[in-house]
Amino acid sequence: MSTTHTTTISWFLACKTSDVPTNGGVCVKYKEEQIALFFFARRNEWYATQNLCPHRQQMALSRGMTGTVKDEPKVACPFHKKTFSLKDGRCLSDEHECSLTTYPVKIVDDMVYIGVAAEMEMAGV
């Protein structure tokens, strides 16, 4: 008998849309994880990344400044100014730097949901 691992998305309720500042971020705790949640008003888009800045290992990205680099939405660490793509988490300041984990976000009835990976095991016959 073999086992197959699949990854599905599990959605959790993070907050109300009104809890997140326009063009800013908040920190949301999910289990043991800190997730930075951003509302990019000019684009009417929502993004979520890990809150830990990989550059100096500080939980600070939710307090970072948002903006764009060549139409790429980004966040800058408030302490060290390293910038990261809000779309895919890659470092925009230095191609050799670490990247961020990103999470899908959806809005339902003015409530913000963040998707996290939920691994499932299925036993085969």
Secondary structure, DSSP 8 states (H G I E B T S, - for coil): --EEEEEEEEEEEEEEGGGS-TTEEEEEEETTEEEEEEEEGGGTEEEEEESEETTTTEE-GGGSEEEEETTEEEEE-TTT--EEETTT--BSS-TTS----EE-EEEETTEEEEEEEEEEEEE--
